[in-house]
Amino acid sequence: MTVGARDGAPRQRRDARRNRELLLEAAHEVFTEQGLDAALDVIARRAGVGNATLYRHFPTRAALVDAVFRDSLTGTMDAGERARKAPDAWAGLTGYLEVVFGALAADRGSNDLMTTHLRGVDSLEAVHEHNRRTVDTLLTRLRDDGTVRADVTTEDVLFGLAALGRAVPALTAATAATAAAASAPAAETAPDAWRRPLALFLGGLRGAPTAASLPAPALTADEVDEVLRELGLHRTRAGDREPRA
């Protein structure tokens, strides 16, 4: 009996590690598709384990989110460090925001993380504070050299970026749908659709507005309507259509 228990322990540990890996993979997929409020039982089913196994590894949603996104959050902080050291503060700010908005467009989970607050995710609290300090540091330099309006505050910018960032998944989905309908490669349009509104937002910060051309095509009326539908509470999530096991 004792020997059997000893023989079984390593396999149990291997099974536990494998279950954790499956849960993390499934959680990343589901959060990417549906956002951080996705049903946890959908994640468990996709991983091929029971709810009890999920809660044994991750007793709270916050613990699961932290484990899934910790590495990507660290990457955002690294981009912030590089931006602060940029010789040109404007180039540092725009380059940093390109990294951030690229992540916001990549999946709904990252978007939820960066544009909202979720209590209990320590790495998220750290990246929010790091983001605030990065924007504040660069804005101070830009105000000092007259590049941006003297009355622009860090909070102004953070609020505007959060509001714009929140719309990015809907914007990406709407432009991808338009590209698909026109038989155009979605990869050439949808992922970069955020560049135009971001450029407009940043242009409004400038002390002396420039006449630089706007990146990405302008939205059509139908695309604007589709973005608003995507942002609505009635949006149907992919996970709602998954068959139950």
Disulfide bonds with the S-S distance in Angstrom:
none
